[in-house]
């Protein structure tokens, strides 16, 4: 059965679509959050992981045959997916991990996004789906993929690229597309830097209006790293051009002349969680009174691993404009504009302001008297910081992030983009001052 707009709106995607979520590269710009995990495995909003976003988008859209490609620091990502996404015996749906491997045909690791799918193409081809949805594993957005797929089919497109309007200030850091009035892409520039390129890549307001945008947020269209390919086109491109290793640098811009490449304008919230600063800023927006991305939307569920933790215990604490996740214990502390992750311990006298406390993977029962327990110690002050999982912050520690701080690596912490990041499992001794 062919996919139509009516069948997609009814959720009847069936066997026609397969999704591939890209597990990301080394994630150097997100270091030290990626020191021990892949980018999509980075914790989000206290209890989720970044990979939960594209997977939940797929399930919301009726796409339930999903591959996740992994390579670097993939153990925690693999564990999370295996424990979180299970389908019943009578469902044909799956979320399956395809780890990078060396075979007789493939003697190298993934060289880029397109090369990763090329090396796993046989698994995609075996499903005989007519369309392949390709997604990044480290972006934050709500999206129903059904209108995207329906538009792709209606236009008889070979390749469709989801795009978002952005301002000139943001255009130099992303892939920018220029479209015709019918939505067809006729130029693509990766991270335009010259004034001539920036001026030439503006998309006219008339073209945006014809795509349904009456008041766009900017004059430029940025690729979201979300694509739909006709599967036969994807196979042909990847097999015929082995030197094309990346979608943004190679496949999309170099296919414009030979293939029907169209844009699909997404008019919702979208954030590329590519740096420590973007991760921190997005987290602070989520903790605000009016978040642009809502985890409590009753019509849109973000799935993650069920942990069956007890409710948080809060005693004589002052908490303002913050998110406190389950299993936490907070006593006589002050918390504002922050995210407090699962199993977090915040001891008496501690102050946490505009920070992300990721929490812990376990509860501690007993400790030697001289040891520093997991969590935020008594009388410590934390602001402008990210405290990774299982960190032990001692008594009277002061951590203050600031845009004035230069990037630096220290014992148990790193400063990136003005944010102090305490590394996973680190121990910060009593009385330490950072920032």
C-alpha positions as semicolon CSV with decimal commas, in nm:
position;residue;x (nm);y (nm);z (nm)
1;X;0,000;0,000;0,000
2;X;0,143;0,337;-0,100
3;X;0,175;0,611;0,158
4;X;-0,069;0,897;0,109
5;X;-0,140;1,209;0,310
6;X;-0,464;1,058;0,439
7;X;-0,302;0,729;0,540
8;X;-0,019;0,913;0,714
9;X;-0,255;1,136;0,909
10;X;-0,434;0,822;1,024
11;X;-0,106;0,673;1,138
12;X;-0,106;0,391;0,882
13;X;0,260;0,397;0,788
14;X;0,293;0,021;0,812
15;X;0,596;-0,127;0,644
16;X;0,663;0,168;0,415
17;X;0,909;0,363;0,632
18;X;1,225;0,273;0,821
19;X;1,408;0,521;1,044
20;X;1,782;0,543;1,108
21;X;1,905;0,745;1,406
22;X;2,270;0,848;1,383
23;X;2,455;0,791;1,709
24;X;2,703;1,073;1,654
25;X;3,079;1,100;1,631
26;X;3,331;1,167;1,907
27;X;3,132;1,461;2,043
28;X;3,441;1,671;2,116
29;X;3,245;1,997;2,138
30;X;3,029;1,846;2,414
31;X;3,329;1,729;2,617
32;X;3,343;1,652;2,909
33;X;2,978;1,539;2,895
34;X;3,091;1,295;2,624
35;X;3,406;1,179;2,803
36;X;3,239;0,850;2,899
37;X;2,931;0,838;2,676
38;X;2,809;0,898;2,322
39;X;2,636;1,230;2,244
40;X;2,286;1,077;2,223
41;X;2,338;0,921;2,567
42;X;2,394;1,257;2,740
43;X;2,129;1,299;3,015
44;X;1,853;1,552;2,946
45;X;1,615;1,725;3,187
46;X;1,714;1,504;3,479
47;X;1,567;1,172;3,366
48;X;1,587;1,143;2,987
49;X;1,865;1,099;2,732
50;X;1,906;1,300;2,411
51;X;1,834;0,990;2,200
52;X;1,486;0,970;2,357
53;X;1,383;1,274;2,150
54;X;1,413;1,129;1,795
55;X;1,293;0,787;1,915
56;X;0,984;0,942;2,077
57;X;0,922;1,151;1,763
58;X;0,926;0,830;1,560
59;X;0,684;0,647;1,788
60;X;0,452;0,949;1,799
61;X;0,454;0,951;1,417
62;X;0,377;0,580;1,383
63;X;0,730;0,490;1,268
64;X;0,822;0,186;1,473
65;X;1,102;0,020;1,276
66;X;1,411;0,204;1,390
67;X;1,784;0,142;1,365
68;X;2,031;0,330;1,588
69;X;2,388;0,348;1,455
70;X;2,655;0,366;1,724
71;X;3,035;0,382;1,732
72;X;3,204;0,593;2,003
73;X;3,155;0,537;2,378
74;X;2,841;0,340;2,300
75;X;2,804;0,117;2,608
76;X;2,569;0,345;2,806
77;X;2,370;0,430;2,493
78;X;2,326;0,062;2,407
79;X;2,224;-0,017;2,766
80;X;1,970;0,266;2,773
81;X;1,806;0,163;2,446
82;X;1,793;-0,205;2,539
83;X;1,629;-0,127;2,873
84;X;1,390;0,139;2,744
85;X;1,245;0,037;2,408
86;X;1,073;-0,300;2,408
87;X;0,780;-0,395;2,187
88;X;0,531;-0,669;2,258
89;X;0,547;-1,015;2,100
90;X;0,280;-0,938;1,841
91;X;0,433;-0,613;1,716
92;X;0,665;-0,591;1,419
93;X;0,823;-0,280;1,563
94;X;1,178;-0,263;1,696
95;X;1,456;-0,030;1,800
96;X;1,775;-0,213;1,700
97;X;2,133;-0,105;1,759
98;X;2,375;-0,136;1,469
99;X;2,724;-0,098;1,611
100;X;3,021;-0,013;1,391
101;X;3,199;-0,332;1,296
102;X;3,482;-0,448;1,074
103;X;3,382;-0,705;0,812
104;X;3,524;-0,857;0,497
105;X;3,362;-0,576;0,296
106;X;3,413;-0,295;0,549
107;X;3,763;-0,260;0,690
108;X;3,726;0,091;0,837
109;X;3,513;0,254;1,106
110;X;3,244;0,506;1,010
111;X;3,398;0,804;0,833
112;X;3,088;1,025;0,839
113;X;2,708;1,020;0,856
114;X;2,655;0,891;0,503
115;X;2,938;0,640;0,535
116;X;2,780;0,503;0,854
117;X;2,455;0,422;0,671
118;X;2,649;0,288;0,371
119;X;2,823;0,034;0,595
120;X;2,487;-0,079;0,737
121;X;2,286;-0,044;0,416
122;X;2,208;-0,414;0,388
123;X;2,000;-0,401;0,706
124;X;1,795;-0,110;0,572
125;X;1,754;-0,274;0,231
126;X;1,638;-0,605;0,383
127;X;1,324;-0,436;0,520
128;X;1,216;-0,329;0,169
129;X;1,072;-0,001;0,294
130;X;0,998;0,257;0,026
131;X;1,124;0,550;0,230
132;X;1,407;0,598;0,478
133;X;1,387;0,862;0,751
134;X;1,734;0,970;0,868
135;X;1,763;1,149;1,203
136;X;2,031;1,300;1,423
137;X;2,051;1,165;1,776
138;X;2,144;1,490;1,953
139;X;1,873;1,745;1,865
140;X;1,589;1,875;2,081
141;X;1,249;1,921;1,915
142;X;0,894;1,787;1,893
143;X;0,803;1,682;1,539
144;X;0,532;1,473;1,378
145;X;0,709;1,317;1,080
146;X;0,386;1,224;0,900
147;X;0,327;1,563;0,729
148;X;0,695;1,564;0,635
149;X;0,665;1,221;0,473
150;X;0,336;1,310;0,303
151;X;0,485;1,627;0,152
152;X;0,789;1,428;0,035
153;X;0,560;1,183;-0,145
154;X;0,326;1,445;-0,289
155;X;0,620;1,627;-0,449
156;X;0,765;1,303;-0,586
157;X;1,092;1,403;-0,419
158;X;1,401;1,186;-0,422
159;X;1,535;1,358;-0,111
160;X;1,363;1,590;0,135
161;X;1,544;1,803;0,392
162;X;1,375;1,943;0,703
163;X;1,476;2,306;0,759
164;X;1,415;2,579;1,017
165;X;1,422;2,957;0,968
166;X;1,719;3,123;1,139
167;X;1,875;3,467;1,165
168;X;2,188;3,594;0,991
169;X;2,381;3,567;1,319
170;X;2,317;3,192;1,335
171;X;2,368;3,118;0,965
172;X;2,747;3,091;0,973
173;X;2,742;2,789;1,203
174;X;2,506;2,557;1,011
175;X;2,426;2,426;0,665
176;X;2,210;2,683;0,484
177;X;1,974;2,608;0,195
178;X;1,826;2,835;-0,066
179;X;1,494;2,728;-0,216
180;X;1,270;2,817;-0,504
181;X;0,907;2,917;-0,457
182;X;0,795;2,553;-0,500
183;X;1,024;2,439;-0,217
184;X;1,288;2,279;-0,436
185;X;1,643;2,328;-0,310
186;X;1,878;2,482;-0,565
187;X;2,174;2,578;-0,346
188;X;2,332;2,448;-0,028
189;X;2,629;2,600;0,157
190;X;2,779;2,440;0,466
191;X;2,856;2,710;0,727
192;X;2,871;3,015;0,497
193;X;3,123;3,266;0,628
194;X;3,179;3,529;0,359
195;X;2,950;3,830;0,333
196;X;2,881;3,745;-0,032
197;X;2,767;3,390;0,054
198;X;2,554;3,511;0,343
199;X;2,384;3,773;0,128
200;X;2,325;3,529;-0,156
201;X;2,176;3,257;0,067
202;X;1,882;3,465;0,186
203;X;1,548;3,301;0,113
204;X;1,292;3,553;-0,017
205;X;0,989;3,611;0,202
206;X;0,765;3,515;-0,090
207;X;0,925;3,171;-0,110
208;X;0,879;3,120;0,264
209;X;0,519;3,240;0,245
210;X;0,441;2,984;-0,026
211;X;0,570;2,714;0,209
212;X;0,325;2,828;0,479
213;X;0,540;3,071;0,680
214;X;0,365;3,402;0,725
215;X;0,611;3,538;0,986
216;X;0,941;3,352;0,964
217;X;1,193;3,390;1,247
218;X;1,479;3,469;1,007
219;X;1,584;3,518;0,646
220;X;1,779;3,194;0,619
221;X;1,686;2,826;0,616
222;X;1,908;2,587;0,812
223;X;1,920;2,213;0,764
224;X;1,798;2,027;1,072
225;X;1,993;1,715;0,981
226;X;1,658;1,539;0,930
227;X;1,611;1,376;0,589
228;X;1,373;1,154;0,397
229;X;1,511;0,949;0,107
230;X;1,336;0,724;-0,135
231;X;1,516;0,405;-0,036
232;X;1,617;0,320;-0,392
233;X;1,773;0,667;-0,425
234;X;1,957;0,627;-0,094
235;X;2,099;0,291;-0,207
236;X;2,205;0,428;-0,546
237;X;2,372;0,739;-0,402
238;X;2,565;0,552;-0,134
239;X;2,674;0,266;-0,361
240;X;2,763;0,475;-0,666
241;X;2,955;0,743;-0,477
242;X;3,170;0,580;-0,207
243;X;3,365;0,905;-0,169
244;X;3,054;1,084;-0,038
245;X;3,091;1,027;0,336
246;X;2,870;1,296;0,492
247;X;2,514;1,405;0,421
248;X;2,567;1,775;0,492
249;X;2,901;1,810;0,317
250;X;2,856;1,566;0,030
251;X;2,524;1,393;-0,037
252;X;2,280;1,685;-0,016
253;X;2,477;1,961;-0,197
254;X;2,615;1,726;-0,463
255;X;2,275;1,572;-0,540
256;X;2,101;1,899;-0,627
257;X;2,157;1,875;-1,004
258;X;2,080;1,506;-1,051
259;X;1,806;1,449;-0,793
260;X;1,477;1,609;-0,692
261;X;1,575;1,762;-0,357
262;X;1,305;1,954;-0,169
263;X;1,286;2,137;0,161
264;X;1,025;2,096;0,432
265;X;0,999;2,398;0,660
266;X;0,955;2,315;1,028
267;X;0,806;2,604;1,224
268;X;0,855;2,473;1,577
269;X;1,127;2,479;1,841
270;X;1,450;2,306;1,740
271;X;1,791;2,311;1,905
272;X;2,114;2,141;1,806
273;X;2,271;2,025;2,134
274;X;2,622;2,040;1,993
275;X;2,817;2,232;2,257
276;X;2,830;2,262;2,635
277;X;2,685;2,613;2,606
278;X;2,389;2,503;2,389
279;X;2,321;2,213;2,628
280;X;2,327;2,444;2,929
281;X;2,115;2,716;2,766
282;X;1,854;2,464;2,649
283;X;1,839;2,316;2,999
284;X;1,786;2,657;3,153
285;X;1,503;2,727;2,908
286;X;1,339;2,395;2,999
287;X;1,355;2,489;3,368
288;X;1,198;2,830;3,305
289;X;0,835;2,922;3,374
290;X;0,746;2,912;3,002
291;X;0,971;2,650;2,839
292;X;0,985;2,641;2,458
293;X;1,010;2,261;2,477
294;X;0,750;2,100;2,702
295;X;0,800;1,757;2,856
296;X;0,459;1,774;3,025
297;X;0,255;1,793;2,705
298;X;-0,028;1,537;2,753
299;X;-0,055;1,486;2,377
300;X;0,313;1,411;2,324
301;X;0,496;1,158;2,538
302;X;0,874;1,156;2,558
303;X;0,966;0,797;2,635
304;X;1,260;0,685;2,843
305;X;1,368;0,405;3,074
306;X;1,121;0,333;3,362
307;X;1,312;0,324;3,691
308;X;1,039;0,279;3,955
309;X;1,194;0,527;4,196
310;X;1,021;0,668;4,502
311;X;0,896;1,025;4,507
312;X;1,144;1,294;4,603
313;X;1,176;1,379;4,971
314;X;1,198;1,757;5,032
315;X;1,242;1,889;5,385
316;X;1,245;2,261;5,475
317;X;1,386;2,357;5,137
318;X;1,326;2,665;4,919
319;X;1,274;2,565;4,554
320;X;1,191;2,818;4,282
321;X;1,148;2,777;3,902
322;X;1,315;2,436;3,899
323;X;1,258;2,074;3,800
324;X;1,314;1,807;4,066
325;X;1,317;1,448;3,942
326;X;1,212;1,137;4,129
327;X;1,418;0,963;4,393
328;X;1,587;1,282;4,517
329;X;1,649;1,395;4,875
330;X;1,673;1,767;4,951
331;X;1,703;1,903;5,304
332;X;1,731;2,264;5,424
333;X;1,870;2,375;5,086
334;X;1,797;2,655;4,841
335;X;1,741;2,571;4,473
336;X;1,647;2,815;4,195
337;X;1,630;2,802;3,815
338;X;1,786;2,455;3,808
339;X;1,730;2,095;3,705
340;X;1,776;1,833;3,976
341;X;1,816;1,485;3,826
342;X;1,715;1,144;3,954
343;X;1,854;1,027;4,291
344;X;2,008;1,368;4,360
345;X;2,121;1,440;4,715
346;X;2,136;1,806;4,820
347;X;2,249;1,845;5,180
348;X;2,165;2,116;5,438
349;X;2,286;2,467;5,371
350;X;2,360;2,403;5,003
351;X;2,261;2,661;4,740
352;X;2,205;2,567;4,376
353;X;2,132;2,838;4,119
354;X;2,104;2,814;3,738
355;X;2,269;2,474;3,731
356;X;2,209;2,121;3,606
357;X;2,254;1,848;3,867
358;X;2,236;1,519;3,677
359;X;2,194;1,303;3,986
360;X;2,321;0,950;4,039
361;X;2,298;0,596;3,902
362;X;2,268;0,441;4,249
363;X;2,190;0,499;4,615
364;X;2,464;0,476;4,876
365;X;2,384;0,291;5,196
366;X;2,700;0,322;5,405
367;X;3,021;0,522;5,376
368;X;3,339;0,544;5,584
369;X;3,332;0,860;5,799
370;X;3,608;1,030;5,597
371;X;3,448;0,974;5,257
372;X;3,253;1,235;5,059
373;X;2,906;1,104;4,972
374;X;2,750;1,131;4,628
375;X;2,564;1,459;4,578
376;X;2,597;1,823;4,680
377;X;2,765;1,861;5,019
378;X;2,658;2,082;5,311
379;X;2,697;2,460;5,272
380;X;2,819;2,431;4,911
381;X;2,726;2,694;4,652
382;X;2,675;2,589;4,289
383;X;2,587;2,833;4,011
384;X;2,637;2,836;3,633
385;X;2,746;2,473;3,643
386;X;2,670;2,122;3,523
387;X;2,732;1,849;3,780
388;X;2,753;1,515;3,599
389;X;2,630;1,187;3,744
390;X;2,770;1,032;4,060
391;X;2,983;1,338;4,139
392;X;3,082;1,392;4,502
393;X;3,083;1,759;4,602
394;X;3,231;1,812;4,948
395;X;3,141;2,052;5,228
396;X;3,167;2,425;5,164
397;X;3,258;2,390;4,794
398;X;3,200;2,700;4,578
399;X;3,153;2,653;4,202
400;X;3,064;2,958;3,993
401;X;3,040;2,959;3,617
402;X;3,078;3,284;3,426
403;X;3,118;3,395;3,067
404;X;3,442;3,560;3,181
405;X;3,601;3,221;3,250
406;X;3,842;3,076;2,995
407;X;3,831;2,713;2,888
408;X;4,032;2,502;3,129
409;X;4,075;2,143;3,250
410;X;4,121;2,087;3,621
411;X;4,112;1,796;3,868
412;X;3,764;1,649;3,831
413;X;3,622;1,937;3,629
414;X;3,646;2,128;3,302
415;X;3,540;2,479;3,204
416;X;3,379;2,513;2,861
417;X;3,200;2,819;2,720
418;X;3,197;2,973;3,069
419;X;3,022;2,670;3,218
420;X;3,190;2,469;3,492
421;X;3,133;2,098;3,428
422;X;3,210;1,856;3,709
423;X;3,299;1,527;3,540
424;X;3,106;1,205;3,599
425;X;3,223;1,017;3,912
426;X;3,453;1,307;4,009
427;X;3,534;1,395;4,371
428;X;3,560;1,766;4,463
429;X;3,720;1,798;4,809
430;X;3,583;2,009;5,095
431;X;3,642;2,382;5,061
432;X;3,734;2,375;4,690
433;X;3,665;2,695;4,492
434;X;3,618;2,683;4,113
435;X;3,537;2,987;3,903
